[in-house]
Amino acid sequence: MSSGLAQQRTSLAWTRSALAILAIGAALVKAAWEARAPVLVAASAAVLLVLAGLVWWAGEREDRRRRTGTGPAAARASRPLLLLLPVASVISALMALAVALSTGH
């Protein structure tokens, strides 16, 4: 398998992760909106938009680093980037819990 295809799959995975966070955000905003909880609408939208943007940006940054770097260090993801997705997942889950608890779902 070619290294170029692996890099393309990795880039697409970061994009899919950002889109998944946006989809979770849209569902949370809708639930909070229907429950007439404007603070949660704003908080959910802001936090999850920032997270999705951060995940997308990190993926683009990592892709650029891999394309311009050489050697084994360029092939490995940096440690902070590896922590970004689990942290974003936990924050998304906590936002979902907050919306669920406050709206009675």
C-alpha positions in Angstrom: 0.0 0.0 0.0 1.3 3.4 -0.9 2.2 6.0 1.7 0.2 8.6 -0.2 -3.0 6.6 0.2 -2.4 6.2 3.9 -1.9 9.9 4.3 -5.1 10.5 2.3 -7.1 8.1 4.6 -5.7 9.8 7.7 -6.7 13.2 6.4 -10.2 11.9 5.6 -10.5 10.4 9.1 -9.8 13.8 10.7 -12.4 15.4 8.4 -15.0 12.7 9.3 -14.3 13.2 13.0 -14.9 17.0 12.7 -18.1 16.3 10.8 -19.2 13.8 13.4 -18.7 16.4 16.1 -20.7 18.9 14.1 -23.5 16.4 13.8 -23.6 15.8 17.5 -23.6 19.5 18.0 -26.6 20.0 15.7 -28.5 17.3 17.5 -27.8 18.8 20.9 -28.7 22.3 19.7 -32.0 21.0 18.3 -32.8 19.2 21.6 -31.9 22.2 23.7 -33.9 24.5 21.3 -37.0 22.2 21.6 -36.6 22.3 25.4 -36.5 26.1 25.3 -33.1 26.2 27.0 -31.4 29.1 25.3 -28.3 28.9 27.5 -27.7 25.3 26.5 -28.4 26.1 22.8 -25.7 28.8 22.9 -23.3 26.7 25.0 -23.7 23.5 22.9 -23.3 25.4 19.6 -20.3 27.4 20.8 -18.4 24.5 22.4 -19.0 22.0 19.6 -18.3 24.4 16.8 -15.0 25.2 18.4 -14.2 21.5 18.9 -15.1 20.6 15.3 -13.0 23.5 14.0 -10.1 22.5 16.2 -10.3 18.9 15.1 -10.5 19.9 11.4 -7.6 22.4 11.9 -5.5 19.8 13.6 -6.1 17.3 10.8 -5.1 19.9 8.2 -2.0 20.8 10.2 -1.0 17.2 10.6 -1.5 16.5 6.9 0.6 19.5 6.0 3.3 18.4 8.4 3.4 14.9 6.9 3.6 16.2 3.3 6.5 18.5 4.0 8.4 16.4 6.6 10.8 13.6 6.0 11.9 10.6 8.0 10.1 8.5 10.6 9.2 11.5 12.8 7.1 12.9 10.0 5.1 9.7 9.7 4.0 9.8 13.4 1.3 12.0 14.8 2.3 14.3 17.5 1.2 13.4 21.1 -1.1 16.5 21.6 -3.0 15.6 18.4 -3.5 12.0 19.6 -5.1 13.4 22.7 -7.4 15.8 20.9 -10.0 13.3 19.7 -10.5 11.6 23.0 -10.8 14.9 24.8 -13.3 16.2 22.1 -15.3 13.0 22.5 -15.5 13.4 26.3 -16.5 17.0 26.0 -19.2 16.1 23.5 -20.5 13.4 25.8 -20.6 15.8 28.7 -22.5 18.4 26.6 -25.0 15.7 25.6 -25.4 14.7 29.3 -26.0 18.3 30.3 -28.6 18.7 27.6 -30.3 15.4 28.5 -30.4 16.2 32.2 -31.7 19.7 31.7 -34.3 18.8 29.1 -35.6 15.6 30.8 -34.8 13.4 27.8 
